[in-house]
Amino acid sequence: MEQDLEIKLEAQDRKLEEIYKSIERMRKYFLWTLLITIATIILPLVAFAFVIPWFIKAITSAYGI
C-alpha cells in the first residue's frame, strides 16, 4: 500500500514539473508578445505625438500661414 502511494507521489511530482515548465514557456511567450506589441503600437503612437506638431509647424511655415 505504501509502495503504491510512493509511486503515485513520484508520478505527481513529474507531472507538476512538466506543468511548471509549460507555464514558464507560456509566461515567456506572453512577455515577448507584450514587448512586441509595445514596440509596434505604443512607441509609434508616442512618436507621432512629437512628429505631427513638428510636421504641422513645418507645413504652415512653408506656406506662410
PDB file of N, CA, C, O and CB in Angstrom:
ATOM      1  N   MET A   1       0.817  -1.195   0.000  1.00  0.00           N
ATOM      2  CA  MET A   1       0.000   0.000   0.000  1.00  0.00           C
ATOM      3  C   MET A   1       0.862   1.260   0.000  1.00  0.00           C
ATOM      4  O   MET A   1       0.611   2.196  -0.760  1.00  0.00           O
ATOM      5  CB  MET A   1      -0.930  -0.003   1.200  1.00  0.00           C
ATOM      6  N   GLU A   2       1.857   1.271   0.843  1.00  0.00           N
ATOM      7  CA  GLU A   2       2.741   2.439   0.906  1.00  0.00           C
ATOM      8  C   GLU A   2       3.567   2.573  -0.370  1.00  0.00           C
ATOM      9  O   GLU A   2       3.910   3.679  -0.788  1.00  0.00           O
ATOM     10  CB  GLU A   2       3.671   2.342   2.125  1.00  0.00           C
ATOM     11  N   GLN A   3       3.880   1.437  -0.980  1.00  0.00           N
ATOM     12  CA  GLN A   3       4.631   1.439  -2.237  1.00  0.00           C
ATOM     13  C   GLN A   3       3.818   2.127  -3.331  1.00  0.00           C
ATOM     14  O   GLN A   3       4.353   2.921  -4.105  1.00  0.00           O
ATOM     15  CB  GLN A   3       4.995  -0.006  -2.662  1.00  0.00           C
ATOM     16  N   ASP A   4       2.519   1.817  -3.388  1.00  0.00           N
ATOM     17  CA  ASP A   4       1.649   2.436  -4.390  1.00  0.00           C
ATOM     18  C   ASP A   4       1.556   3.943  -4.166  1.00  0.00           C
ATOM     19  O   ASP A   4       1.577   4.723  -5.118  1.00  0.00           O
ATOM     20  CB  ASP A   4       0.245   1.805  -4.351  1.00  0.00           C
ATOM     21  N   LEU A   5       1.453   4.338  -2.924  1.00  0.00           N
ATOM     22  CA  LEU A   5       1.362   5.757  -2.596  1.00  0.00           C
ATOM     23  C   LEU A   5       2.633   6.496  -3.019  1.00  0.00           C
ATOM     24  O   LEU A   5       2.566   7.609  -3.541  1.00  0.00           O
ATOM     25  CB  LEU A   5       1.113   5.943  -1.092  1.00  0.00           C
ATOM     26  N   GLU A   6       3.770   5.878  -2.793  1.00  0.00           N
ATOM     27  CA  GLU A   6       5.043   6.492  -3.178  1.00  0.00           C
ATOM     28  C   GLU A   6       5.156   6.625  -4.691  1.00  0.00           C
ATOM     29  O   GLU A   6       5.644   7.637  -5.194  1.00  0.00           O
ATOM     30  CB  GLU A   6       6.216   5.671  -2.636  1.00  0.00           C
ATOM     31  N   ILE A   7       4.708   5.608  -5.414  1.00  0.00           N
ATOM     32  CA  ILE A   7       4.741   5.646  -6.879  1.00  0.00           C
ATOM     33  C   ILE A   7       3.828   6.757  -7.395  1.00  0.00           C
ATOM     34  O   ILE A   7       4.191   7.479  -8.324  1.00  0.00           O
ATOM     35  CB  ILE A   7       4.315   4.278  -7.473  1.00  0.00           C
ATOM     36  N   LYS A   8       2.649   6.894  -6.796  1.00  0.00           N
ATOM     37  CA  LYS A   8       1.720   7.946  -7.210  1.00  0.00           C
ATOM     38  C   LYS A   8       2.288   9.327  -6.906  1.00  0.00           C
ATOM     39  O   LYS A   8       2.124  10.251  -7.703  1.00  0.00           O
ATOM     40  CB  LYS A   8       0.366   7.769  -6.515  1.00  0.00           C
ATOM     41  N   LEU A   9       2.944   9.476  -5.783  1.00  0.00           N
ATOM     42  CA  LEU A   9       3.544  10.760  -5.439  1.00  0.00           C
ATOM     43  C   LEU A   9       4.660  11.129  -6.408  1.00  0.00           C
ATOM     44  O   LEU A   9       4.786  12.292  -6.791  1.00  0.00           O
ATOM     45  CB  LEU A   9       4.081  10.728  -4.014  1.00  0.00           C
ATOM     46  N   GLU A  10       5.465  10.159  -6.807  1.00  0.00           N
ATOM     47  CA  GLU A  10       6.524  10.419  -7.781  1.00  0.00           C
ATOM     48  C   GLU A  10       5.928  10.803  -9.138  1.00  0.00           C
ATOM     49  O   GLU A  10       6.447  11.684  -9.823  1.00  0.00           O
ATOM     50  CB  GLU A  10       7.435   9.183  -7.928  1.00  0.00           C
ATOM     51  N   ALA A  11       4.846  10.142  -9.517  1.00  0.00           N
ATOM     52  CA  ALA A  11       4.191  10.471 -10.781  1.00  0.00           C
ATOM     53  C   ALA A  11       3.630  11.892 -10.726  1.00  0.00           C
ATOM     54  O   ALA A  11       3.725  12.637 -11.702  1.00  0.00           O
ATOM     55  CB  ALA A  11       3.065   9.455 -11.093  1.00  0.00           C
ATOM     56  N   GLN A  12       3.050  12.264  -9.597  1.00  0.00           N
ATOM     57  CA  GLN A  12       2.535  13.614  -9.441  1.00  0.00           C
ATOM     58  C   GLN A  12       3.659  14.644  -9.487  1.00  0.00           C
ATOM     59  O   GLN A  12       3.492  15.717 -10.065  1.00  0.00           O
ATOM     60  CB  GLN A  12       1.765  13.736  -8.135  1.00  0.00           C
ATOM     61  N   ASP A  13       4.782  14.330  -8.892  1.00  0.00           N
ATOM     62  CA  ASP A  13       5.927  15.244  -8.940  1.00  0.00           C
ATOM     63  C   ASP A  13       6.393  15.468 -10.370  1.00  0.00           C
ATOM     64  O   ASP A  13       6.690  16.598 -10.758  1.00  0.00           O
ATOM     65  CB  ASP A  13       7.079  14.700  -8.097  1.00  0.00           C
ATOM     66  N   ARG A  14       6.458  14.392 -11.157  1.00  0.00           N
ATOM     67  CA  ARG A  14       6.865  14.533 -12.556  1.00  0.00           C
ATOM     68  C   ARG A  14       5.868  15.383 -13.328  1.00  0.00           C
ATOM     69  O   ARG A  14       6.260  16.249 -14.110  1.00  0.00           O
ATOM     70  CB  ARG A  14       7.005  13.158 -13.216  1.00  0.00           C
ATOM     71  N   LYS A  15       4.587  15.139 -13.111  1.00  0.00           N
ATOM     72  CA  LYS A  15       3.566  15.909 -13.818  1.00  0.00           C
ATOM     73  C   LYS A  15       3.592  17.380 -13.402  1.00  0.00           C
ATOM     74  O   LYS A  15       3.431  18.264 -14.243  1.00  0.00           O
ATOM     75  CB  LYS A  15       2.179  15.314 -13.558  1.00  0.00           C
ATOM     76  N   LEU A  16       3.791  17.644 -12.121  1.00  0.00           N
ATOM     77  CA  LEU A  16       3.895  19.023 -11.660  1.00  0.00           C
ATOM     78  C   LEU A  16       5.100  19.726 -12.270  1.00  0.00           C
ATOM     79  O   LEU A  16       5.021  20.905 -12.615  1.00  0.00           O
ATOM     80  CB  LEU A  16       3.982  19.066 -10.143  1.00  0.00           C
ATOM     81  N   GLU A  17       6.194  19.026 -12.404  1.00  0.00           N
ATOM     82  CA  GLU A  17       7.384  19.607 -13.030  1.00  0.00           C
ATOM     83  C   GLU A  17       7.123  19.933 -14.493  1.00  0.00           C
ATOM     84  O   GLU A  17       7.561  20.975 -14.982  1.00  0.00           O
ATOM     85  CB  GLU A  17       8.577  18.652 -12.909  1.00  0.00           C
ATOM     86  N   GLU A  18       6.420  19.059 -15.193  1.00  0.00           N
ATOM     87  CA  GLU A  18       6.068  19.319 -16.588  1.00  0.00           C
ATOM     88  C   GLU A  18       5.135  20.515 -16.700  1.00  0.00           C
ATOM     89  O   GLU A  18       5.286  21.334 -17.606  1.00  0.00           O
ATOM     90  CB  GLU A  18       5.417  18.084 -17.217  1.00  0.00           C
ATOM     91  N   ILE A  19       4.176  20.625 -15.793  1.00  0.00           N
ATOM     92  CA  ILE A  19       3.261  21.765 -15.788  1.00  0.00           C
ATOM     93  C   ILE A  19       4.028  23.049 -15.534  1.00  0.00           C
ATOM     94  O   ILE A  19       3.778  24.062 -16.187  1.00  0.00           O
ATOM     95  CB  ILE A  19       2.161  21.580 -14.728  1.00  0.00           C
ATOM     96  N   TYR A  20       4.956  23.016 -14.598  1.00  0.00           N
ATOM     97  CA  TYR A  20       5.764  24.202 -14.292  1.00  0.00           C
ATOM     98  C   TYR A  20       6.555  24.653 -15.521  1.00  0.00           C
ATOM     99  O   TYR A  20       6.594  25.843 -15.835  1.00  0.00           O
ATOM    100  CB  TYR A  20       6.725  23.912 -13.121  1.00  0.00           C
ATOM    101  N   LYS A  21       7.181  23.706 -16.209  1.00  0.00           N
ATOM    102  CA  LYS A  21       7.942  24.057 -17.407  1.00  0.00           C
ATOM    103  C   LYS A  21       7.037  24.652 -18.480  1.00  0.00           C
ATOM    104  O   LYS A  21       7.409  25.614 -19.152  1.00  0.00           O
ATOM    105  CB  LYS A  21       8.666  22.826 -17.956  1.00  0.00           C
ATOM    106  N   SER A  22       5.853  24.080 -18.637  1.00  0.00           N
ATOM    107  CA  SER A  22       4.914  24.585 -19.631  1.00  0.00           C
ATOM    108  C   SER A  22       4.456  25.998 -19.290  1.00  0.00           C
ATOM    109  O   SER A  22       4.369  26.852 -20.173  1.00  0.00           O
ATOM    110  CB  SER A  22       3.710  23.656 -19.740  1.00  0.00           C
ATOM    111  N   ILE A  23       4.169  26.244 -18.041  1.00  0.00           N
ATOM    112  CA  ILE A  23       3.732  27.569 -17.605  1.00  0.00           C
ATOM    113  C   ILE A  23       4.848  28.587 -17.791  1.00  0.00           C
ATOM    114  O   ILE A  23       4.577  29.725 -18.175  1.00  0.00           O
ATOM    115  CB  ILE A  23       3.282  27.536 -16.135  1.00  0.00           C
ATOM    116  N   GLU A  24       6.078  28.214 -17.534  1.00  0.00           N
ATOM    117  CA  GLU A  24       7.201  29.135 -17.736  1.00  0.00           C
ATOM    118  C   GLU A  24       7.354  29.491 -19.215  1.00  0.00           C
ATOM    119  O   GLU A  24       7.634  30.643 -19.548  1.00  0.00           O
ATOM    120  CB  GLU A  24       8.508  28.516 -17.204  1.00  0.00           C
ATOM    121  N   ARG A  25       7.173  28.520 -20.093  1.00  0.00           N
ATOM    122  CA  ARG A  25       7.220  28.805 -21.532  1.00  0.00           C
ATOM    123  C   ARG A  25       6.111  29.765 -21.925  1.00  0.00           C
ATOM    124  O   ARG A  25       6.338  30.689 -22.706  1.00  0.00           O
ATOM    125  CB  ARG A  25       7.108  27.508 -22.346  1.00  0.00           C
ATOM    126  N   MET A  26       4.910  29.555 -21.392  1.00  0.00           N
ATOM    127  CA  MET A  26       3.797  30.443 -21.699  1.00  0.00           C
ATOM    128  C   MET A  26       4.054  31.844 -21.158  1.00  0.00           C
ATOM    129  O   MET A  26       3.721  32.830 -21.816  1.00  0.00           O
ATOM    130  CB  MET A  26       2.495  29.885 -21.124  1.00  0.00           C
ATOM    131  N   ARG A  27       4.638  31.945 -19.977  1.00  0.00           N
ATOM    132  CA  ARG A  27       4.928  33.252 -19.391  1.00  0.00           C
ATOM    133  C   ARG A  27       5.912  34.018 -20.268  1.00  0.00           C
ATOM    134  O   ARG A  27       5.731  35.210 -20.516  1.00  0.00           O
ATOM    135  CB  ARG A  27       5.490  33.095 -17.964  1.00  0.00           C
ATOM    136  N   LYS A  28       6.943  33.339 -20.732  1.00  0.00           N
ATOM    137  CA  LYS A  28       7.917  33.979 -21.612  1.00  0.00           C
ATOM    138  C   LYS A  28       7.272  34.379 -22.938  1.00  0.00           C
ATOM    139  O   LYS A  28       7.576  35.443 -23.477  1.00  0.00           O
ATOM    140  CB  LYS A  28       9.107  33.043 -21.863  1.00  0.00           C
ATOM    141  N   TYR A  29       6.391  33.540 -23.462  1.00  0.00           N
ATOM    142  CA  TYR A  29       5.694  33.851 -24.706  1.00  0.00           C
ATOM    143  C   TYR A  29       4.853  35.112 -24.534  1.00  0.00           C
ATOM    144  O   TYR A  29       4.885  36.003 -25.383  1.00  0.00           O
ATOM    145  CB  TYR A  29       4.806  32.665 -25.147  1.00  0.00           C
ATOM    146  N   PHE A  30       4.105  35.189 -23.441  1.00  0.00           N
ATOM    147  CA  PHE A  30       3.278  36.373 -23.197  1.00  0.00           C
ATOM    148  C   PHE A  30       4.123  37.616 -22.973  1.00  0.00           C
ATOM    149  O   PHE A  30       3.743  38.707 -23.397  1.00  0.00           O
ATOM    150  CB  PHE A  30       2.373  36.145 -21.998  1.00  0.00           C
ATOM    151  N   LEU A  31       5.251  37.466 -22.319  1.00  0.00           N
ATOM    152  CA  LEU A  31       6.141  38.606 -22.103  1.00  0.00           C
ATOM    153  C   LEU A  31       6.638  39.154 -23.431  1.00  0.00           C
ATOM    154  O   LEU A  31       6.598  40.364 -23.655  1.00  0.00           O
ATOM    155  CB  LEU A  31       7.328  38.205 -21.216  1.00  0.00           C
ATOM    156  N   TRP A  32       7.106  38.278 -24.316  1.00  0.00           N
ATOM    157  CA  TRP A  32       7.599  38.727 -25.615  1.00  0.00           C
ATOM    158  C   TRP A  32       6.476  39.306 -26.471  1.00  0.00           C
ATOM    159  O   TRP A  32       6.689  40.253 -27.228  1.00  0.00           O
ATOM    160  CB  TRP A  32       8.272  37.573 -26.350  1.00  0.00           C
ATOM    161  N   THR A  33       5.278  38.731 -26.347  1.00  0.00           N
ATOM    162  CA  THR A  33       4.131  39.284 -27.063  1.00  0.00           C
ATOM    163  C   THR A  33       3.847  40.698 -26.595  1.00  0.00           C
ATOM    164  O   THR A  33       3.582  41.579 -27.412  1.00  0.00           O
ATOM    165  CB  THR A  33       2.893  38.402 -26.869  1.00  0.00           C
ATOM    166  N   LEU A  34       3.898  40.926 -25.297  1.00  0.00           N
ATOM    167  CA  LEU A  34       3.683  42.260 -24.749  1.00  0.00           C
ATOM    168  C   LEU A  34       4.757  43.232 -25.232  1.00  0.00           C
ATOM    169  O   LEU A  34       4.443  44.357 -25.623  1.00  0.00           O
ATOM    170  CB  LEU A  34       3.668  42.209 -23.219  1.00  0.00           C
ATOM    171  N   LEU A  35       6.001  42.814 -25.208  1.00  0.00           N
ATOM    172  CA  LEU A  35       7.084  43.694 -25.643  1.00  0.00           C
ATOM    173  C   LEU A  35       6.976  44.035 -27.123  1.00  0.00           C
ATOM    174  O   LEU A  35       7.205  45.181 -27.511  1.00  0.00           O
ATOM    175  CB  LEU A  35       8.430  43.049 -25.360  1.00  0.00           C
ATOM    176  N   ILE A  36       6.638  43.074 -27.936  1.00  0.00           N
ATOM    177  CA  ILE A  36       6.489  43.322 -29.374  1.00  0.00           C
ATOM    178  C   ILE A  36       5.297  44.236 -29.633  1.00  0.00           C
ATOM    179  O   ILE A  36       5.354  45.104 -30.504  1.00  0.00           O
ATOM    180  CB  ILE A  36       6.320  41.991 -30.143  1.00  0.00           C
ATOM    181  N   THR A  37       4.222  44.042 -28.880  1.00  0.00           N
ATOM    182  CA  THR A  37       3.058  44.912 -29.018  1.00  0.00           C
ATOM    183  C   THR A  37       3.416  46.351 -28.663  1.00  0.00           C
ATOM    184  O   THR A  37       3.028  47.285 -29.363  1.00  0.00           O
ATOM    185  CB  THR A  37       1.908  44.416 -28.133  1.00  0.00           C
ATOM    186  N   ILE A  38       4.146  46.520 -27.587  1.00  0.00           N
ATOM    187  CA  ILE A  38       4.562  47.865 -27.192  1.00  0.00           C
ATOM    188  C   ILE A  38       5.446  48.483 -28.263  1.00  0.00           C
ATOM    189  O   ILE A  38       5.294  49.657 -28.600  1.00  0.00           O
ATOM    190  CB  ILE A  38       5.301  47.833 -25.844  1.00  0.00           C
ATOM    191  N   ALA A  39       6.359  47.702 -28.790  1.00  0.00           N
ATOM    192  CA  ALA A  39       7.289  48.225 -29.784  1.00  0.00           C
ATOM    193  C   ALA A  39       6.597  48.579 -31.097  1.00  0.00           C
ATOM    194  O   ALA A  39       7.019  49.511 -31.781  1.00  0.00           O
ATOM    195  CB  ALA A  39       8.388  47.219 -30.041  1.00  0.00           C
ATOM    196  N   THR A  40       5.546  47.854 -31.458  1.00  0.00           N
ATOM    197  CA  THR A  40       4.918  48.090 -32.753  1.00  0.00           C
ATOM    198  C   THR A  40       3.707  49.006 -32.702  1.00  0.00           C
ATOM    199  O   THR A  40       3.311  49.548 -33.734  1.00  0.00           O
ATOM    200  CB  THR A  40       4.518  46.796 -33.348  1.00  0.00           C
ATOM    201  N   ILE A  41       3.111  49.194 -31.535  1.00  0.00           N
ATOM    202  CA  ILE A  41       1.917  50.031 -31.458  1.00  0.00           C
ATOM    203  C   ILE A  41       2.140  51.264 -30.590  1.00  0.00           C
ATOM    204  O   ILE A  41       1.893  52.384 -31.037  1.00  0.00           O
ATOM    205  CB  ILE A  41       0.750  49.226 -30.918  1.00  0.00           C
ATOM    206  N   ILE A  42       2.595  51.079 -29.381  1.00  0.00           N
ATOM    207  CA  ILE A  42       2.694  52.188 -28.430  1.00  0.00           C
ATOM    208  C   ILE A  42       3.809  53.165 -28.814  1.00  0.00           C
ATOM    209  O   ILE A  42       3.589  54.376 -28.811  1.00  0.00           O
ATOM    210  CB  ILE A  42       2.936  51.650 -27.018  1.00  0.00           C
ATOM    211  N   LEU A  43       4.983  52.664 -29.138  1.00  0.00           N
ATOM    212  CA  LEU A  43       6.094  53.555 -29.486  1.00  0.00           C
ATOM    213  C   LEU A  43       5.804  54.418 -30.718  1.00  0.00           C
ATOM    214  O   LEU A  43       6.118  55.608 -30.698  1.00  0.00           O
ATOM    215  CB  LEU A  43       7.348  52.737 -29.726  1.00  0.00           C
ATOM    216  N   PRO A  44       5.221  53.875 -31.781  1.00  0.00           N
ATOM    217  CA  PRO A  44       4.875  54.758 -32.905  1.00  0.00           C
ATOM    218  C   PRO A  44       3.837  55.820 -32.526  1.00  0.00           C
ATOM    219  O   PRO A  44       3.911  56.946 -33.018  1.00  0.00           O
ATOM    220  CB  PRO A  44       4.349  53.929 -34.068  1.00  0.00           C
ATOM    221  N   LEU A  45       2.883  55.487 -31.673  1.00  0.00           N
ATOM    222  CA  LEU A  45       1.908  56.484 -31.245  1.00  0.00           C
ATOM    223  C   LEU A  45       2.572  57.613 -30.471  1.00  0.00           C
ATOM    224  O   LEU A  45       2.223  58.780 -30.645  1.00  0.00           O
ATOM    225  CB  LEU A  45       0.827  55.834 -30.393  1.00  0.00           C
ATOM    226  N   VAL A  46       3.516  57.268 -29.628  1.00  0.00           N
ATOM    227  CA  VAL A  46       4.256  58.291 -28.884  1.00  0.00           C
ATOM    228  C   VAL A  46       5.088  59.128 -29.851  1.00  0.00           C
ATOM    229  O   VAL A  46       5.175  60.347 -29.701  1.00  0.00           O
ATOM    230  CB  VAL A  46       5.165  57.643 -27.804  1.00  0.00           C
ATOM    231  N   ALA A  47       5.690  58.490 -30.827  1.00  0.00           N
ATOM    232  CA  ALA A  47       6.488  59.228 -31.811  1.00  0.00           C
ATOM    233  C   ALA A  47       5.615  60.180 -32.616  1.00  0.00           C
ATOM    234  O   ALA A  47       6.024  61.306 -32.898  1.00  0.00           O
ATOM    235  CB  ALA A  47       7.214  58.257 -32.753  1.00  0.00           C
ATOM    236  N   PHE A  48       4.417  59.740 -32.989  1.00  0.00           N
ATOM    237  CA  PHE A  48       3.512  60.613 -33.730  1.00  0.00           C
ATOM    238  C   PHE A  48       3.116  61.829 -32.912  1.00  0.00           C
ATOM    239  O   PHE A  48       2.880  62.899 -33.473  1.00  0.00           O
ATOM    240  CB  PHE A  48       2.272  59.848 -34.154  1.00  0.00           C
ATOM    241  N   ALA A  49       3.039  61.686 -31.611  1.00  0.00           N
ATOM    242  CA  ALA A  49       2.688  62.822 -30.764  1.00  0.00           C
ATOM    243  C   ALA A  49       3.733  63.928 -30.874  1.00  0.00           C
ATOM    244  O   ALA A  49       3.413  65.101 -30.683  1.00  0.00           O
ATOM    245  CB  ALA A  49       2.542  62.377 -29.304  1.00  0.00           C
ATOM    246  N   PHE A  50       4.973  63.568 -31.178  1.00  0.00           N
ATOM    247  CA  PHE A  50       6.024  64.569 -31.350  1.00  0.00           C
ATOM    248  C   PHE A  50       6.217  64.958 -32.816  1.00  0.00           C
ATOM    249  O   PHE A  50       6.588  66.096 -33.101  1.00  0.00           O
ATOM    250  CB  PHE A  50       7.333  64.049 -30.780  1.00  0.00           C
ATOM    251  N   VAL A  51       5.980  64.055 -33.731  1.00  0.00           N
ATOM    252  CA  VAL A  51       6.221  64.312 -35.149  1.00  0.00           C
ATOM    253  C   VAL A  51       5.112  65.156 -35.765  1.00  0.00           C
ATOM    254  O   VAL A  51       5.397  66.056 -36.556  1.00  0.00           O
ATOM    255  CB  VAL A  51       6.352  62.997 -35.906  1.00  0.00           C
ATOM    256  N   ILE A  52       3.869  64.889 -35.424  1.00  0.00           N
ATOM    257  CA  ILE A  52       2.756  65.612 -36.052  1.00  0.00           C
ATOM    258  C   ILE A  52       2.820  67.110 -35.769  1.00  0.00           C
ATOM    259  O   ILE A  52       2.664  67.891 -36.708  1.00  0.00           O
ATOM    260  CB  ILE A  52       1.421  65.051 -35.563  1.00  0.00           C
ATOM    261  N   PRO A  53       3.040  67.562 -34.526  1.00  0.00           N
ATOM    262  CA  PRO A  53       3.154  69.019 -34.334  1.00  0.00           C
ATOM    263  C   PRO A  53       4.322  69.631 -35.105  1.00  0.00           C
ATOM    264  O   PRO A  53       4.189  70.723 -35.658  1.00  0.00           O
ATOM    265  CB  PRO A  53       3.310  69.334 -32.856  1.00  0.00           C
ATOM    266  N   TRP A  54       5.442  68.957 -35.150  1.00  0.00           N
ATOM    267  CA  TRP A  54       6.588  69.459 -35.913  1.00  0.00           C
ATOM    268  C   TRP A  54       6.242  69.534 -37.400  1.00  0.00           C
ATOM    269  O   TRP A  54       6.591  70.507 -38.069  1.00  0.00           O
ATOM    270  CB  TRP A  54       7.827  68.558 -35.693  1.00  0.00           C
ATOM    271  N   PHE A  55       5.563  68.521 -37.913  1.00  0.00           N
ATOM    272  CA  PHE A  55       5.174  68.491 -39.320  1.00  0.00           C
ATOM    273  C   PHE A  55       4.201  69.618 -39.638  1.00  0.00           C
ATOM    274  O   PHE A  55       4.339  70.285 -40.664  1.00  0.00           O
ATOM    275  CB  PHE A  55       4.551  67.140 -39.675  1.00  0.00           C
ATOM    276  N   ILE A  56       3.221  69.835 -38.772  1.00  0.00           N
ATOM    277  CA  ILE A  56       2.255  70.921 -38.995  1.00  0.00           C
ATOM    278  C   ILE A  56       2.962  72.275 -38.976  1.00  0.00           C
ATOM    279  O   ILE A  56       2.658  73.151 -39.786  1.00  0.00           O
ATOM    280  CB  ILE A  56       1.136  70.887 -37.923  1.00  0.00           C
ATOM    281  N   LYS A  57       3.897  72.439 -38.060  1.00  0.00           N
ATOM    282  CA  LYS A  57       4.653  73.692 -37.984  1.00  0.00           C
ATOM    283  C   LYS A  57       5.466  73.889 -39.273  1.00  0.00           C
ATOM    284  O   LYS A  57       5.507  74.994 -39.813  1.00  0.00           O
ATOM    285  CB  LYS A  57       5.592  73.694 -36.737  1.00  0.00           C
ATOM    286  N   ALA A  58       6.101  72.842 -39.756  1.00  0.00           N
ATOM    287  CA  ALA A  58       6.898  72.949 -40.977  1.00  0.00           C
ATOM    288  C   ALA A  58       6.024  73.289 -42.183  1.00  0.00           C
ATOM    289  O   ALA A  58       6.417  74.104 -43.017  1.00  0.00           O
ATOM    290  CB  ALA A  58       7.658  71.644 -41.231  1.00  0.00           C
ATOM    291  N   ILE A  59       4.857  72.681 -42.283  1.00  0.00           N
ATOM    292  CA  ILE A  59       3.958  72.949 -43.413  1.00  0.00           C
ATOM    293  C   ILE A  59       3.415  74.366 -43.351  1.00  0.00           C
ATOM    294  O   ILE A  59       3.390  75.066 -44.364  1.00  0.00           O
ATOM    295  CB  ILE A  59       2.799  71.947 -43.430  1.00  0.00           C
ATOM    296  N   THR A  60       2.981  74.795 -42.173  1.00  0.00           N
ATOM    297  CA  THR A  60       2.427  76.145 -42.075  1.00  0.00           C
ATOM    298  C   THR A  60       3.481  77.217 -42.301  1.00  0.00           C
ATOM    299  O   THR A  60       3.177  78.268 -42.867  1.00  0.00           O
ATOM    300  CB  THR A  60       1.781  76.345 -40.719  1.00  0.00           C
ATOM    301  N   SER A  61       4.708  76.975 -41.874  1.00  0.00           N
ATOM    302  CA  SER A  61       5.752  77.969 -42.113  1.00  0.00           C
ATOM    303  C   SER A  61       6.158  77.984 -43.588  1.00  0.00           C
ATOM    304  O   SER A  61       6.569  79.028 -44.096  1.00  0.00           O
ATOM    305  CB  SER A  61       6.977  77.685 -41.226  1.00  0.00           C
ATOM    306  N   ALA A  62       6.054  76.867 -44.273  1.00  0.00           N
ATOM    307  CA  ALA A  62       6.395  76.818 -45.695  1.00  0.00           C
ATOM    308  C   ALA A  62       5.387  77.599 -46.530  1.00  0.00           C
ATOM    309  O   ALA A  62       5.751  78.240 -47.516  1.00  0.00           O
ATOM    310  CB  ALA A  62       6.463  75.365 -46.178  1.00  0.00           C
ATOM    311  N   TYR A  63       4.134  77.544 -46.135  1.00  0.00           N
ATOM    312  CA  TYR A  63       3.095  78.248 -46.877  1.00  0.00           C
ATOM    313  C   TYR A  63       2.794  79.628 -46.322  1.00  0.00           C
ATOM    314  O   TYR A  63       1.977  80.357 -46.884  1.00  0.00           O
ATOM    315  CB  TYR A  63       1.842  77.436 -46.886  1.00  0.00           C
ATOM    316  N   GLY A  64       3.441  79.995 -45.233  1.00  0.00           N
ATOM    317  CA  GLY A  64       3.271  81.302 -44.646  1.00  0.00           C
ATOM    318  C   GLY A  64       1.909  81.521 -44.016  1.00  0.00           C
ATOM    319  O   GLY A  64       1.392  82.638 -44.006  1.00  0.00           O
ATOM    320  N   ILE A  65       1.342  80.476 -43.503  1.00  0.00           N
ATOM    321  CA  ILE A  65       0.016  80.579 -42.882  1.00  0.00           C
ATOM    322  C   ILE A  65       0.145  81.030 -41.446  1.00  0.00           C
ATOM    323  O   ILE A  65      -0.862  81.177 -40.752  1.00  0.00           O
ATOM    324  CB  ILE A  65      -0.730  79.238 -42.949  1.00  0.00           C
TER     325      ILE A  65
END
